[in-house]
Each structure stands twice: as C-alpha cells, then as structure tokens.
C-alpha cells in the first residue's frame, strides 16, 4: 500500500473547494467573487504543480 501525501491531498481538496466556490459565486451573480475564486483556484493549482515538479 502506498503512503498518502497529506499536504498534497489537502492542497488538491483546497483547489476543488475554490472551484466549487466559483460555482456558488456564479449563482450569486457576483463578478468580484467569481474573479477572486478563479484567481485563487488557478494560483493554488499552479503552486501544487510547481511543488510536484520540484520533488521529482
């Protein structure tokens, strides 16, 4: 059985939550929240990818 990398798992869950918040912001029709959560989601996603590349 493989070991679970908990920091990366939590980072992935955070990205999923941020993109779900984009959907909620769309439902509220709030442009500022949509942009905020999109930028935070993509930024967190890019940070996770750079962490993964540094480990290899």
Backbone torsions as a table, in degrees:
resi	resn	phi	psi	omega
1	UNK	NA	138.3	-177.7
2	UNK	-81.9	152.0	175.0
3	UNK	-77.2	143.5	-179.8
4	UNK	-91.1	129.8	178.1
5	UNK	-89.0	92.8	-172.8
6	UNK	-64.5	-39.3	177.6
7	UNK	-60.7	-41.2	178.8
8	UNK	-70.8	-33.5	176.6
9	UNK	-64.2	-44.2	178.7
10	UNK	-65.8	-36.4	176.9
11	UNK	-64.8	-40.7	178.2
12	UNK	-66.0	-39.3	178.0
13	UNK	-65.8	-38.0	177.5
14	UNK	-62.3	-41.1	178.5
15	UNK	-63.3	-41.9	179.1
16	UNK	-63.2	-42.1	179.2
17	UNK	-64.1	-41.5	-180.0
18	UNK	-63.3	-40.8	179.1
19	UNK	-73.1	-27.6	173.0
20	UNK	-68.3	-35.8	177.0
21	UNK	-66.6	-28.1	173.7
22	UNK	-62.0	-43.1	178.2
23	UNK	-62.4	-39.4	177.6
24	UNK	-67.2	-40.0	178.7
25	UNK	-64.9	-35.2	175.9
26	UNK	-64.3	-39.5	178.6
27	UNK	-64.1	-35.0	177.7
28	UNK	-81.9	-7.0	-179.0
29	UNK	56.7	42.9	179.1
30	UNK	-106.9	106.2	-176.8
31	UNK	-62.4	-40.2	-177.3
32	UNK	-65.6	-40.7	178.0
33	UNK	-69.3	-36.6	177.6
34	UNK	-60.1	-49.7	-179.9
35	UNK	-63.8	-41.9	-179.7
36	UNK	-60.4	-50.8	-177.0
37	UNK	-69.9	-32.0	175.6
38	UNK	-65.2	-45.9	180.0
39	UNK	-64.8	-43.7	178.6
40	UNK	-64.5	-39.3	180.0
41	UNK	-64.7	-48.1	179.8
42	UNK	-69.0	-35.0	177.6
43	UNK	-65.2	-43.2	178.0
44	UNK	-66.2	-39.2	177.9
45	UNK	-62.3	-44.6	178.9
46	UNK	-65.7	-38.2	177.7
47	UNK	-62.1	-41.7	178.2
48	UNK	-64.4	-39.1	178.6
49	UNK	-66.6	-40.4	178.6
50	UNK	-67.0	-35.4	175.9
51	UNK	-64.0	-40.3	-179.8
52	UNK	-66.3	-40.4	179.4
53	UNK	-67.6	-34.5	179.6
54	UNK	-68.6	-30.4	-179.4
55	UNK	-73.2	-23.9	-178.6
56	UNK	-91.9	NA	NA
